[in-house]
Amino acid sequence: MSAFASLEIGVRIHLAMVTDDRDGLYEALSGGFGLTPEEARGSPHALCGTVEQIAEDIVERRERFGISNIGIAAASIDDLAPVIERLAGT
């Protein structure tokens, strides 16, 4: 077994927001990061959208990047509680 097979990959989420206007939020914020809205949406460091969209993004990123744990700011815990509940046990 290679040393890489036993590594756990984590990511820190710098922007986490439950919103019904996902596209508008990424459009508004992307320029400040020097990204297109599509690049911002694909970043492993931001989670924005409805509870279902965010849950789907987390699962997709887990599969694509091999992410096994996610760090979020304490201020985001209450906002993401429904997402955490939705993903519990997956």
N, CA, C and O atoms as a GROMACS GRO file, in nm:
protein
  360
    1MET      N    1   0.084  -0.118   0.000
    1MET     CA    2   0.000   0.000   0.000
    1MET      C    3   0.089   0.124   0.000
    1MET      O    4   0.183   0.132   0.078
    2SER      N    5   0.060   0.220  -0.086
    2SER     CA    6   0.141   0.342  -0.092
    2SER      C    7   0.103   0.433   0.025
    2SER      O    8  -0.006   0.423   0.082
    3ALA      N    9   0.195   0.522   0.057
    3ALA     CA   10   0.169   0.618   0.165
    3ALA      C   11   0.051   0.708   0.131
    3ALA      O   12  -0.021   0.752   0.221
    4PHE      N   13   0.030   0.735   0.003
    4PHE     CA   14  -0.080   0.822  -0.036
    4PHE      C   15  -0.216   0.758  -0.015
    4PHE      O   16  -0.314   0.830   0.006
    5ALA      N   17  -0.225   0.628  -0.019
    5ALA     CA   18  -0.353   0.560  -0.001
    5ALA      C   19  -0.410   0.582   0.139
    5ALA      O   20  -0.531   0.574   0.158
    6SER      N   21  -0.324   0.608   0.236
    6SER     CA   22  -0.372   0.626   0.372
    6SER      C   23  -0.394   0.772   0.411
    6SER      O   24  -0.434   0.801   0.524
    7LEU      N   25  -0.367   0.864   0.319
    7LEU     CA   26  -0.386   1.006   0.348
    7LEU      C   27  -0.534   1.043   0.351
    7LEU      O   28  -0.614   0.990   0.274
    8GLU      N   29  -0.568   1.133   0.441
    8GLU     CA   30  -0.702   1.191   0.442
    8GLU      C   31  -0.690   1.333   0.390
    8GLU      O   32  -0.599   1.406   0.429
    9ILE      N   33  -0.782   1.371   0.304
    9ILE     CA   34  -0.778   1.503   0.243
    9ILE      C   35  -0.890   1.586   0.302
    9ILE      O   36  -1.007   1.547   0.301
   10GLY      N   37  -0.852   1.701   0.354
   10GLY     CA   38  -0.950   1.793   0.412
   10GLY      C   39  -0.949   1.924   0.336
   10GLY      O   40  -0.854   1.955   0.264
   11VAL      N   41  -1.054   2.001   0.352
   11VAL     CA   42  -1.066   2.131   0.287
   11VAL      C   43  -1.131   2.226   0.387
   11VAL      O   44  -1.213   2.187   0.469
   12ARG      N   45  -1.092   2.351   0.378
   12ARG     CA   46  -1.152   2.457   0.460
   12ARG      C   47  -1.247   2.536   0.373
   12ARG      O   48  -1.209   2.585   0.267
   13ILE      N   49  -1.370   2.547   0.416
   13ILE     CA   50  -1.471   2.624   0.344
   13ILE      C   51  -1.465   2.768   0.396
   13ILE      O   52  -1.489   2.794   0.514
   14HIS      N   53  -1.434   2.860   0.306
   14HIS     CA   54  -1.422   3.000   0.345
   14HIS      C   55  -1.553   3.077   0.326
   14HIS      O   56  -1.574   3.180   0.389
   15LEU      N   57  -1.638   3.027   0.240
   15LEU     CA   58  -1.767   3.090   0.215
   15LEU      C   59  -1.874   2.982   0.214
   15LEU      O   60  -1.871   2.892   0.131
   16ALA      N   61  -1.967   2.991   0.307
   16ALA     CA   62  -2.076   2.895   0.314
   16ALA      C   63  -2.205   2.972   0.335
   16ALA      O   64  -2.220   3.044   0.434
   17MET      N   65  -2.298   2.957   0.241
   17MET     CA   66  -2.422   3.032   0.252
   17MET      C   67  -2.537   2.955   0.188
   17MET      O   68  -2.529   2.915   0.072
   18VAL      N   69  -2.643   2.935   0.265
   18VAL     CA   70  -2.765   2.875   0.211
   18VAL      C   71  -2.846   2.988   0.149
   18VAL      O   72  -2.880   3.085   0.216
   19THR      N   73  -2.875   2.974   0.021
   19THR     CA   74  -2.948   3.078  -0.053
   19THR      C   75  -3.025   3.016  -0.168
   19THR      O   76  -2.987   2.912  -0.221
   20ASP      N   77  -3.133   3.082  -0.206
   20ASP     CA   78  -3.208   3.040  -0.324
   20ASP      C   79  -3.154   3.105  -0.451
   20ASP      O   80  -3.196   3.071  -0.561
   21ASP      N   81  -3.060   3.200  -0.436
   21ASP     CA   82  -3.003   3.271  -0.550
   21ASP      C   83  -2.856   3.236  -0.567
   21ASP      O   84  -2.769   3.323  -0.563
   22ARG      N   85  -2.829   3.109  -0.585
   22ARG     CA   86  -2.692   3.059  -0.598
   22ARG      C   87  -2.617   3.127  -0.713
   22ARG      O   88  -2.505   3.174  -0.694
   23ASP      N   89  -2.679   3.134  -0.830
   23ASP     CA   90  -2.612   3.193  -0.946
   23ASP      C   91  -2.581   3.341  -0.922
   23ASP      O   92  -2.473   3.388  -0.956
   24GLY      N   93  -2.675   3.413  -0.865
   24GLY     CA   94  -2.654   3.554  -0.838
   24GLY      C   95  -2.542   3.577  -0.737
   24GLY      O   96  -2.465   3.672  -0.751
   25LEU      N   97  -2.534   3.492  -0.638
   25LEU     CA   98  -2.429   3.505  -0.537
   25LEU      C   99  -2.292   3.479  -0.597
   25LEU      O  100  -2.199   3.556  -0.575
   26TYR      N  101  -2.278   3.371  -0.674
   26TYR     CA  102  -2.150   3.343  -0.738
   26TYR      C  103  -2.114   3.453  -0.838
   26TYR      O  104  -1.996   3.488  -0.850
   27GLU      N  105  -2.211   3.506  -0.909
   27GLU     CA  106  -2.186   3.614  -1.004
   27GLU      C  107  -2.134   3.737  -0.929
   27GLU      O  108  -2.038   3.800  -0.974
   28ALA      N  109  -2.195   3.771  -0.818
   28ALA     CA  110  -2.156   3.890  -0.741
   28ALA      C  111  -2.018   3.875  -0.678
   28ALA      O  112  -1.944   3.973  -0.669
   29LEU      N  113  -1.984   3.756  -0.634
   29LEU     CA  114  -1.860   3.736  -0.559
   29LEU      C  115  -1.740   3.697  -0.645
   29LEU      O  116  -1.626   3.721  -0.606
   30SER      N  117  -1.763   3.638  -0.758
   30SER     CA  118  -1.653   3.579  -0.836
   30SER      C  119  -1.547   3.680  -0.877
   30SER      O  120  -1.428   3.649  -0.869
   31GLY      N  121  -1.587   3.798  -0.921
   31GLY     CA  122  -1.491   3.897  -0.966
   31GLY      C  123  -1.392   3.937  -0.858
   31GLY      O  124  -1.275   3.963  -0.888
   32GLY      N  125  -1.437   3.944  -0.734
   32GLY     CA  126  -1.350   3.979  -0.624
   32GLY      C  127  -1.241   3.877  -0.599
   32GLY      O  128  -1.139   3.908  -0.538
   33PHE      N  129  -1.262   3.756  -0.646
   33PHE     CA  130  -1.163   3.649  -0.631
   33PHE      C  131  -1.085   3.625  -0.760
   33PHE      O  132  -1.000   3.537  -0.767
   34GLY      N  133  -1.115   3.705  -0.863
   34GLY     CA  134  -1.047   3.688  -0.991
   34GLY      C  135  -1.089   3.561  -1.064
   34GLY      O  136  -1.010   3.503  -1.138
   35LEU      N  137  -1.213   3.517  -1.041
   35LEU     CA  138  -1.264   3.394  -1.102
   35LEU      C  139  -1.387   3.424  -1.185
   35LEU      O  140  -1.452   3.527  -1.166
   36THR      N  141  -1.419   3.334  -1.276
   36THR     CA  142  -1.548   3.341  -1.342
   36THR      C  143  -1.651   3.282  -1.246
   36THR      O  144  -1.613   3.211  -1.152
   37PRO      N  145  -1.779   3.310  -1.266
   37PRO     CA  146  -1.880   3.248  -1.180
   37PRO      C  147  -1.872   3.094  -1.183
   37PRO      O  148  -1.895   3.030  -1.081
   38GLU      N  149  -1.840   3.036  -1.299
   38GLU     CA  150  -1.830   2.891  -1.310
   38GLU      C  151  -1.712   2.839  -1.228
   38GLU      O  152  -1.723   2.735  -1.163
   39GLU      N  153  -1.599   2.910  -1.233
   39GLU     CA  154  -1.482   2.870  -1.153
   39GLU      C  155  -1.512   2.881  -1.005
   39GLU      O  156  -1.474   2.794  -0.927
   40ALA      N  157  -1.580   2.987  -0.965
   40ALA     CA  158  -1.616   3.006  -0.824
   40ALA      C  159  -1.708   2.894  -0.776
   40ALA      O  160  -1.692   2.842  -0.666
   41ARG      N  161  -1.804   2.858  -0.860
   41ARG     CA  162  -1.898   2.752  -0.826
   41ARG      C  163  -1.827   2.617  -0.808
   41ARG      O  164  -1.871   2.535  -0.728
   42GLY      N  165  -1.719   2.594  -0.882
   42GLY     CA  166  -1.647   2.468  -0.874
   42GLY      C  167  -1.539   2.464  -0.768
   42GLY      O  168  -1.477   2.360  -0.747
   43SER      N  169  -1.515   2.575  -0.702
   43SER     CA  170  -1.410   2.579  -0.601
   43SER      C  171  -1.444   2.490  -0.482
   43SER      O  172  -1.558   2.489  -0.437
   44PRO      N  173  -1.347   2.416  -0.430
   44PRO     CA  174  -1.375   2.336  -0.311
   44PRO      C  175  -1.381   2.421  -0.184
   44PRO      O  176  -1.404   2.366  -0.076
   45HIS      N  177  -1.361   2.552  -0.195
   45HIS     CA  178  -1.356   2.639  -0.077
   45HIS      C  179  -1.482   2.722  -0.056
   45HIS      O  180  -1.486   2.806   0.034
   46ALA      N  181  -1.585   2.700  -0.138
   46ALA     CA  182  -1.709   2.774  -0.124
   46ALA      C  183  -1.827   2.677  -0.139
   46ALA      O  184  -1.825   2.587  -0.223
   47LEU      N  185  -1.927   2.698  -0.058
   47LEU     CA  186  -2.052   2.621  -0.066
   47LEU      C  187  -2.167   2.719  -0.061
   47LEU      O  188  -2.191   2.781   0.043
   48CYS      N  189  -2.239   2.734  -0.171
   48CYS     CA  190  -2.351   2.826  -0.177
   48CYS      C  191  -2.464   2.760  -0.255
   48CYS      O  192  -2.441   2.691  -0.354
   49GLY      N  193  -2.586   2.782  -0.210
   49GLY     CA  194  -2.702   2.730  -0.279
   49GLY      C  195  -2.806   2.683  -0.179
   49GLY      O  196  -2.797   2.712  -0.060
   50THR      N  197  -2.903   2.610  -0.229
   50THR     CA  198  -3.004   2.552  -0.141
   50THR      C  199  -2.940   2.438  -0.062
   50THR      O  200  -2.829   2.394  -0.093
   51VAL      N  201  -3.010   2.391   0.039
   51VAL     CA  202  -2.959   2.279   0.118
   51VAL      C  203  -2.927   2.161   0.027
   51VAL      O  204  -2.822   2.098   0.040
   52GLU      N  205  -3.017   2.130  -0.066
   52GLU     CA  206  -2.996   2.017  -0.156
   52GLU      C  207  -2.877   2.040  -0.249
   52GLU      O  208  -2.798   1.948  -0.270
   53GLN      N  209  -2.863   2.160  -0.304
   53GLN     CA  210  -2.749   2.190  -0.392
   53GLN      C  211  -2.617   2.177  -0.317
   53GLN      O  212  -2.521   2.120  -0.370
   54ILE      N  213  -2.611   2.228  -0.196
   54ILE     CA  214  -2.488   2.220  -0.118
   54ILE      C  215  -2.456   2.075  -0.085
   54ILE      O  216  -2.340   2.034  -0.095
   55ALA      N  217  -2.556   1.997  -0.047
   55ALA     CA  218  -2.534   1.855  -0.018
   55ALA      C  219  -2.480   1.783  -0.142
   55ALA      O  220  -2.388   1.703  -0.133
   56GLU      N  221  -2.538   1.811  -0.258
   56GLU     CA  222  -2.491   1.750  -0.382
   56GLU      C  223  -2.348   1.792  -0.414
   56GLU      O  224  -2.267   1.710  -0.458
   57ASP      N  225  -2.316   1.920  -0.391
   57ASP     CA  226  -2.180   1.968  -0.415
   57ASP      C  227  -2.079   1.896  -0.325
   57ASP      O  228  -1.971   1.859  -0.370
   58ILE      N  229  -2.115   1.877  -0.199
   58ILE     CA  230  -2.024   1.809  -0.106
   58ILE      C  231  -1.998   1.666  -0.151
   58ILE      O  232  -1.884   1.621  -0.150
   59VAL      N  233  -2.102   1.595  -0.189
   59VAL     CA  234  -2.086   1.457  -0.235
   59VAL      C  235  -2.001   1.453  -0.362
   59VAL      O  236  -1.912   1.369  -0.374
   60GLU      N  237  -2.028   1.544  -0.456
   60GLU     CA  238  -1.952   1.547  -0.582
   60GLU      C  239  -1.805   1.577  -0.555
   60GLU      O  240  -1.717   1.514  -0.615
   61ARG      N  241  -1.777   1.671  -0.468
   61ARG     CA  242  -1.638   1.706  -0.437
   61ARG      C  243  -1.569   1.595  -0.361
   61ARG      O  244  -1.449   1.573  -0.379
   62ARG      N  245  -1.642   1.526  -0.277
   62ARG     CA  246  -1.583   1.412  -0.206
   62ARG      C  247  -1.536   1.308  -0.307
   62ARG      O  248  -1.427   1.253  -0.293
   63GLU      N  249  -1.618   1.282  -0.407
   63GLU     CA  250  -1.582   1.184  -0.509
   63GLU      C  251  -1.471   1.235  -0.601
   63GLU      O  252  -1.379   1.160  -0.634
   64ARG      N  253  -1.478   1.361  -0.644
   64ARG     CA  254  -1.381   1.417  -0.739
   64ARG      C  255  -1.245   1.441  -0.676
   64ARG      O  256  -1.142   1.407  -0.735
   65PHE      N  257  -1.242   1.501  -0.557
   65PHE     CA  258  -1.116   1.538  -0.494
   65PHE      C  259  -1.070   1.439  -0.387
   65PHE      O  260  -0.955   1.447  -0.343
   66GLY      N  261  -1.156   1.347  -0.345
   66GLY     CA  262  -1.121   1.254  -0.238
   66GLY      C  263  -1.126   1.318  -0.101
   66GLY      O  264  -1.059   1.272  -0.008
   67ILE      N  265  -1.204   1.424  -0.087
   67ILE     CA  266  -1.213   1.497   0.040
   67ILE      C  267  -1.284   1.409   0.144
   67ILE      O  268  -1.391   1.355   0.118
   68SER      N  269  -1.220   1.396   0.260
   68SER     CA  270  -1.281   1.315   0.367
   68SER      C  271  -1.327   1.398   0.485
   68SER      O  272  -1.403   1.348   0.568
   69ASN      N  273  -1.283   1.525   0.496
   69ASN     CA  274  -1.335   1.609   0.603
   69ASN      C  275  -1.335   1.754   0.558
   69ASN      O  276  -1.255   1.796   0.474
   70ILE      N  277  -1.427   1.829   0.616
   70ILE     CA  278  -1.448   1.968   0.578
   70ILE      C  279  -1.446   2.053   0.704
   70ILE      O  280  -1.514   2.022   0.802
   71GLY      N  281  -1.369   2.159   0.701
   71GLY     CA  282  -1.367   2.256   0.810
   71GLY      C  283  -1.448   2.378   0.770
   71GLY      O  284  -1.435   2.429   0.659
   72ILE      N  285  -1.533   2.424   0.862
   72ILE     CA  286  -1.612   2.544   0.837
   72ILE      C  287  -1.598   2.638   0.956
   72ILE      O  288  -1.563   2.595   1.066
   73ALA      N  289  -1.623   2.765   0.934
   73ALA     CA  290  -1.618   2.864   1.042
   73ALA      C  291  -1.734   2.838   1.139
   73ALA      O  292  -1.841   2.794   1.099
   74ALA      N  293  -1.710   2.866   1.264
   74ALA     CA  294  -1.814   2.848   1.366
   74ALA      C  295  -1.939   2.928   1.331
   74ALA      O  296  -2.050   2.885   1.362
   75ALA      N  297  -1.922   3.043   1.267
   75ALA     CA  298  -2.036   3.126   1.230
   75ALA      C  299  -2.125   3.060   1.125
   75ALA      O  300  -2.240   3.099   1.109
   76SER      N  301  -2.074   2.960   1.054
   76SER     CA  302  -2.150   2.893   0.948
   76SER      C  303  -2.224   2.768   0.998
   76SER      O  304  -2.306   2.713   0.925
   77ILE      N  305  -2.196   2.724   1.119
   77ILE     CA  306  -2.252   2.598   1.167
   77ILE      C  307  -2.404   2.600   1.167
   77ILE      O  308  -2.467   2.506   1.119
   78ASP      N  309  -2.464   2.706   1.220
   78ASP     CA  310  -2.611   2.711   1.224
   78ASP      C  311  -2.671   2.713   1.084
   78ASP      O  312  -2.772   2.647   1.058
   79ASP      N  313  -2.609   2.791   0.993
   79ASP     CA  314  -2.661   2.798   0.856
   79ASP      C  315  -2.652   2.664   0.785
   79ASP      O  316  -2.739   2.628   0.706
   80LEU      N  317  -2.545   2.589   0.813
   80LEU     CA  318  -2.524   2.460   0.744
   80LEU      C  319  -2.582   2.341   0.820
   80LEU      O  320  -2.569   2.228   0.773
   81ALA      N  321  -2.644   2.364   0.934
   81ALA     CA  322  -2.703   2.253   1.011
   81ALA      C  323  -2.797   2.166   0.927
   81ALA      O  324  -2.790   2.044   0.938
   82PRO      N  325  -2.885   2.224   0.845
   82PRO     CA  326  -2.972   2.139   0.762
   82PRO      C  327  -2.893   2.055   0.662
   82PRO      O  328  -2.934   1.943   0.629
   83VAL      N  329  -2.782   2.106   0.613
   83VAL     CA  330  -2.697   2.031   0.519
   83VAL      C  331  -2.632   1.915   0.593
   83VAL      O  332  -2.629   1.802   0.544
   84ILE      N  333  -2.580   1.943   0.710
   84ILE     CA  334  -2.516   1.839   0.791
   84ILE      C  335  -2.617   1.729   0.824
   84ILE      O  336  -2.586   1.611   0.815
   85GLU      N  337  -2.738   1.770   0.861
   85GLU     CA  338  -2.843   1.672   0.890
   85GLU      C  339  -2.876   1.589   0.766
   85GLU      O  340  -2.894   1.467   0.775
   86ARG      N  341  -2.884   1.655   0.650
   86ARG     CA  342  -2.916   1.587   0.524
   86ARG      C  343  -2.810   1.482   0.488
   86ARG      O  344  -2.842   1.377   0.432
   87LEU      N  345  -2.682   1.512   0.520
   87LEU     CA  346  -2.573   1.423   0.482
   87LEU      C  347  -2.535   1.322   0.591
   87LEU      O  348  -2.452   1.234   0.568
   88ALA      N  349  -2.593   1.333   0.707
   88ALA     CA  350  -2.558   1.243   0.817
   88ALA      C  351  -2.569   1.097   0.774
   88ALA      O  352  -2.673   1.052   0.724
   89GLY      N  353  -2.460   1.024   0.794
   89GLY     CA  354  -2.460   0.882   0.762
   89GLY      C  355  -2.423   0.849   0.619
   89GLY      O  356  -2.425   0.732   0.580
   90THR      N  357  -2.390   0.949   0.538
   90THR     CA  358  -2.355   0.918   0.399
   90THR      C  359  -2.205   0.907   0.383
   90THR      O  360  -2.156   0.881   0.273
   0.00000   0.00000   0.00000
